[in-house]
Amino acid sequence: MPGPLALEGRAREGAYMEQRAFDLLLSRKVAELEREHGVRYEAGSIAPHDPSLAKDVFEAGFQLALEVGVYLVDEGRRVQLGEEELKSALASAKSRVLVGEGRDARVLEPRRPGSGTRPLVFGGYAGTPTPPEIFKESALSYALEPLVDALDHGSLASVSGLSVQRGAPSEAEATVAELRLLREAVEEAGRPGMHLLACESSVTAVGSLAAMALGLLRRSDAQLVPVLNEMKVDRGQLVKAHVGLAYGVHNAALVDPVVGGFARGAAGSAICAVAETLLSLAAYGASYVLIHPYHIHLKATSSRECLWVEAALGLTGERLRIPLVGDVWPANGGGVVEMLYEVAANALVASAFGLHLLGPAPANGERPHGTGLEARLMAEVGAAAARLNPSDAVELAESLLKRYEPSLRNPNPGKPFPELYDAGKRVPARWWLEAYLEVRRELSDMGLDLERGAGGASD
């Protein structure tokens, strides 16, 4: 496996290339591979109908990674990796990852569509900018949920009265504060060993390095290391990954192809997501990968095309042989019933097609308007969906789409955390709990068995 240091060395000798030229090269190659491998998106669908598409998407993604390579932004250079290097990175991927500690430890493994295995659930705002005054209590609302296995919470946009700036002391301080508040939250929840996917406040390497230097990021935790859109890295991410590997934490790669951008439509975005997953193994030594397709107009992963991309990636899981986690990013925020429908539809598709679950990040990850209650629903639906035939899960999700799809173009951001949750009593606001219970009843009436998913991690 090449790794971060080797990639730096290769970049020094790589060919100079304008970033725009790289983007256009990638887009042209994606179009060619769609035609060559017959990867097509049927307009309006939310999941591939043919499971054999997995082979075509994987092979096209492998070829894209091989022929286009990766672009190192700081150097303005393109780096290409050899076929054996990509195969080596794939062979070195961790198929069984122990996350967390003690009785709060969980085993994160690749899932298969229709396997019946419950997905692990990462609860939290997933990087949403969050004010310091509600950070811990909002994180606690997720940590208290028995079906939530790990936390991936918000980022701190300000610290000590300063707005956080990249590469500055404020970034280091914000990331340190983030970790300390998360530690307090899991301690108060009685789950001190819970896995944290953290350092969301670390845009460059500065925050992650500070958290590791102070021992706040445990070796059973993970730092977020994104692949930049599309198929790009920068020095900051390579430094994070390199030090993380040496320190012994998990590198959690974020792959978020833009549907409607240089990766083209849903079919091209699925191909690009496979290529970026392979590159995250080669460049970052990733322990697991977050799959987050981002719609260029609608943003939300609950849009039709993004659901299709998540399902397609789930189908490739057996070939990628690494735990894949589907991000759940509803357009609407907490307090809005459409958000609950979005969460349920997204969890149905992602879980039934073999992904673990993360979120839900409220209001497209733009406002911290959410609570652990929505993660409870995501976990319950995900557990029930794991027992379904994927086609049955798609049928249910289609029914839910009709209830929220009109809201995607003009979503309601919902209400702030203090209006959704009684932090003193550590319970959701009564009116929001009642809305959740009503949606839960609707899902049960549709035939979704939610009761069997209420038993926790041992199910």
Order of alpha helices (4+ residues) and beta strands (2+ residues): alpha-beta-alpha-alpha-beta-beta-alpha-beta-beta-beta-beta-alpha-beta-beta-beta-beta-alpha-beta-alpha-beta-beta-alpha-beta-beta-alpha-beta-beta-alpha-alpha-beta-alpha-beta-alpha-alpha-alpha-beta-beta-alpha
